[in-house]
Amino acid sequence: GKLLSDDVTHYVVPDWKVLQDYLEILEFPELKGLVFMQTACQAMQQQRGRRQHNKLRNLVRDARRDCIVFFNEFQLLSYLPRERGESLEKWQTRSIYNASVWYYNHFSGQMPIVMVTEDEEAVQLFGSETEGVFVISFKNYLDNFWPDLKAA
């Protein structure tokens, strides 16, 4: 399978809402080390339909692009069942965060993970929960990591 470049300072994990609303920005070639969680990809396909999902698949298939899909729902230690009464959106965000932590630990803490979200509650809840896994808003991410990316 396709491997991510190790010449990046961190890997980026967009949550389901960022993936749905900002795919065009995620397609910028400057953005590297993107990990799309299966949970986010499925949510996008259900919410936005096949055309948007095909754009994502083409992005991942492009050998020039530094991005992969991680099948977090098939990896026993990164899968989380939905809790009783939990909204689908909250479960998706929690699952993507949990998979981000698993991914960080899988690389023995050698590569920081930045999960980007538009869910302020998730930023508060998970922002400093796990050392090496950062949860910030997508705007903060672009402003702080890519200040010269003006087209976004």
N, C-alpha and C positions, 0 to 999 in steps of 0.2 A: 504494500500500500504506500500511499504518499506520506512523506514525513515532513514535519515543519522544520524550517531553518533554525539553526541554533545561533545565528548571528543577530538575534534580537535581544532586547533587554528584558522582555516579558512576553507572555502570551495573553491575548485578549479573548474573552468569552462574552459575546453579546447575549443578553437575555432575550426571551421570545419577543418582547415588545420592541426592543431596539432593532432586532432582526426584521420585524415586520415594517417598522416605520422608517428605518434608515438604511435599507439594503443598498441604495444608490451610493451612500457615503462609504459603506463597508466595501464597495467595489473599487474604491480608489486604490491604485497600485502602491501608493505610499504605505498603506496599512498592511502590516505583515504580522505573521504569527497568530492568525485568527483561528479559533477553535469554535466551531458551531456544534452545540450539543443537539443530540437527536431530539430531545424534548422541545427545543426552540424551533427546530426545522419542521417538526410535525405540527406545532401550533401555528406556524406561519402558513403551512399548506392548508390547514383547516380554515384559517381566518381569511387568507388572501387568495387562495386558489392555486391552480396548477401553473399558471403563467409566471407568477412570482416565485413559486417553488422551482420551476425550471431555470429561472435566472440564477438562483442560488446553486442549483446542481451544476450549471455551466461554469460558475465561478470556481467551485470546488474542483471540477474536472480539469480546469485550465492549469497545465503544468507550470506556467509562469507565475501563478498566484500562490502565495504562501498561506494556504488555509486548508483545513481538514474538517471532517465531521467526526465527532466522537459519539459512538452509540452507547450513551450512558444508561439507557434503559435495559440494555442487554448485559451490562457489567454488574455482577451481583453486588459488589461493594459500593458502587456509585448510584444504584437504583434506590429510590425512596417511594414507598407506597403512599397514596393519597390518604390523608387523615380524614376521619369522619367529620363532615361539616365544613371541610376546607374547600375554598373556591378553587376552580381549575387554575385560575391565574396565579394564586398564591402557591399552589402545589408546583406549578411549572417553574416559578421563580426559585422556590426552595430546592427543587430538584436540580436546577442549573447551578445553584450555589454549591450544593452538596457534591455534584460532579466536578465542579471547579476545585474544591478541596481535595477530592480524590486524585484529580489530575496533578495537582501540585505535589501531593505526597508520592505519587507514582514516579515523579522525576526527582525524588529524594530532596525536595525543597531547593533544587538547583535553579529553577526558573520561576520567578514570580508570576502570579496569575492576576489579571485585572478583569473582573467581571463588570461589564457596563450595563446599566439599567436606567430606566426612567421611573422606577418605583422608589420613591423617597423613603418609604417604610423599610424596604430591603436594604437601602444604604445605611439607615440607622441600626437595623437589626444585625446585619452581617458585616458592616463596614470594617470593623476592627476585631471581628470574632476569631479569625485564624491568621496567625502571622504568615506573611508571604502571599496571602490571598486578599486582594483589595477589591472592595465593592464601591463604585463611584458612578455618578451620573454620566451619561454619554457626553453631555456638554462639557462637564469638567474634564473628562478624558481628552476630548479634542482640544480644549483650551490649554491644558497643561502638558500634554504629550506631543501635540501637533499644532502649535500656535501659528505656524506658517501655512497651514492647510486652509486657505481662504475660501476655496470654492464651497466648503461645507457650511 
